[in-house]
Each structure stands twice: as C-alpha cells, then as structure tokens.
Amino acid sequence: MAAVLTGAVAPPAAVAAEVTIVKPKKKASGGVPGQPLVIGLSHHTASVDVREKLAVKEPEWNNASRLLLERCPSVQEAAVLSTCNRFELHLVTPDRNAAIRDVMEFLVERSGLPEQALWDNLFMLGGEDAAWHLLRVSAGLDSLVVGEGQILSQVKACFTHATEPDGSAGKVLGRLLNVAVAAGKRVRSETSISKGAVSISSAAAELADMRSQVALGKPWADASICIVGAGTMSRLLLTHLASKGMTRVRLLNRGLDRSQELAAQYPDVEVSCEGMEMLDDALATCDAVFTSTGADYCIVTKPMLAELVPAGKKLMLIDISVPRNIETECNDVPGVSAYNVDDLKSVVAKNQASRRRSVLEAEHLLASELDGFMSWQRTLDYVPVIGKLQANAEAIRAAELLKAAGKLNGLDAKQMEAVERCTKSIINKILHSPMTYLRKDVGGQLSTREIVEGLFDLGP
C-alpha cells in the first residue's frame, strides 16, 4: 500500500548549479528488482510559499537527481519533476523504507527547511500507486486546471532529461516515464479532457477580467496592462489576453531580442518592448501588471510599491511565477490587489464539474496503460531465472559436443560451424516457450500440469 504522508523536498537550485555535470554511474540492483516510489508535494498539499522553496529549475533537474543518488544508497534511479504547481522526486528502489529515510535526510540537509515542515507538506506513493500517480499527472488529471496541456510537455522534458547521458533514470524509471508521456498523449487524443481546458496563464487572464471592476474600479477592457517576462507562460498569457480583446500591452524583459521575437507573434496587438529598468514606471502607471520571470526572489516588494504607487491609484498585480515574484505583503499597500497562483483555484473550480465524465474516460484509458507497465515490470523478476536457463542449456550443449568431439574429428571447419549453429538453434527453440511463458507472468494458482503445459507450450 502507498504511504501517504506530509512534507516535501528539493535540492536548492543555487547549490545544484555549482556542481560540474558528469555522467552518473548507474547503481547495481544486487539482483533485487526496484519498485517505483514518488516523494513530493503539489498544489494539493502545499501552499506556494512552501513550493517555491523547493523548486528546481529545469536545467538543474539532472544535477539534483545525481546528487540524490550519491547521497541515498538505497535509491537506484531518480528523476526530478519541478513545475509551478508541484515538486516531485520519481525514484526506483528495492527498499522503500530505507529510501524514504535516505531521501528525507538528504532533503532536510539540502532544503534548509525543518524536518517537520517537510513532513507536513509531503506525500509518498510506492509501487503501483506511484506509477498511477505519474500517469494521472501526465494526463493533466492532477493539475490545478484539469486537462491543461503544459504538464504533458513538462513530463516529456523530465523523461528527456532523465534518460540523457547525465540523467539518472535506468530501465524501470525510463520505461515508466516513457509510458506516462504516451499515456498523456493518448488521453488527450481519445477523450475531450483538454477541450475547453485552460492553462495557468488563461486562468490568470480570467482572474484579471473577473476582479477588474472591484480591484481597479473599471472594466477590464479599459485597463492598461504590463507583462514582466518573455518566457512560455508570458507567451500563453499574451494569447489569452489578446483573445479577451487586449490591443495594447507593455512587455518588460531583460533581453529585448526575446521580447521582440515574442511581440512579432502578435501582429494585432501593439506590444511595447522595454527593459527591466522600466519596471518602476510600469508599477507607477499601469493598471495591471503580470509577472512571470525566472527570478528566484521577489522583484516587487511592499516598500517598493509604497514609494512608487501614487496616492489614490489602484493597481492589480498577478504573479504566475514560482518562486514568487511579488511579495504577499504588497496587499498591505493602499490601492494594491496582489494575487498569486494559489488564487487561481477559485477561477478554475467551476470547470471541474463539467469535465468529470472526461476524467472517468481518461482514467479508464490510464488503467490499461498502467496494467501494461506493471505486467512488464513483473517480468523483471524472471530475468535472472531466464539468464540461468540460458547459461545452463549452453553449458549442457557445450559439454555434449565435447563428449562427441572424437566422433566429429572428420568434419572440416565449415561443417563444425554448421554443427554449432544447429545445436544452438535447438537450444534456443527449446527455451523459447519457457522464456515467453515466464515473461507473460500468468500468475494465479496453477496446477503442476498447467505450469508444465504453459512452460513448454504443449497445448490442451
């Protein structure tokens, strides 16, 4: 059964960045097949102020997983999945309890958070439950916005990084991540789960529209808008704001090349590309400011707004970054309304009921994908047996040929090669049915007769 606990973890990005990337050595299993284990937190279990402390940037995922393998002898394989709404360590271990102890020690040391704070926000799932969780995540069923598509690309990135030369995934985790990506694609193509679904960015646009009259005292159509950052989330945000009729926006970014490239994708919107030095001006003059940058600290603070925002001005701030770009205390500044990703829950809640049927259909498809993975994993128990069968048969073949060597002296090299091929072929054909039977893992309570018939494909 899965262990469901509370707490979570992630190596600090700054420390991980200092480590030189080297190809990790895969750990030997010692003959004991490892089982999936996931340790993590998400928007379901932890608030954004906890999630941001555990976040690991994508370029550092492999460093973090490699460090974990070095420090946790009970873990054979590892991969990091860190997004704005979740931090998860996907692991493979032959000893779940030992792995939990090792990983918790590693996380306490590297996160800087008290152990109790980790346990209070952590979830743990093992074996089939861990695999099921990853499939649901990839399909978008565990997302804040059910059916959103960005998580599938993030799981795909996790698979890509984990199976790179410097990644820490082996046979089991590599297979599980691959199945998860395929399952996520299948769910989106065979169900309507993604139809009408919104992303975090579109939810932010909807939140701004919903709160504009209260927060700004004017309709959203009349608001002056600024977006800080020019990454993927900002691109999606531009798309959704444009769909709501936005025709003009200020786009602030450290590099103008990237923001200009992004602006070129929206010819119907007047985009003013500016550097980050214009942030103070934007906060003082715009009605609404969205932030989505890679900064790991707050770029908008309460003291800054207290100095910049004129008396009587109303300002709406929407932060879709993790770690956060805007201090929660900004709400204490008169006239300022600040929102973060946790505030989006009220926006997306109304979409859940309408997609319940699609969720059931998606879970039905995921169940078949899970069965396929678990059946494959059970066959790993028989790999040593199959190897022994092959080695034993080859030893018998070689010994019998040696006994008959005196009678084969008259054969030339070509004829002896034919004898070798023939005897090896006989062994392979005799072993084919038993090995196929073992890989199927029929299971259940079978009689000795049924087992023998199955092993050697004797039929009824």
Disulfide bonds with the S-S distance in Angstrom:
none
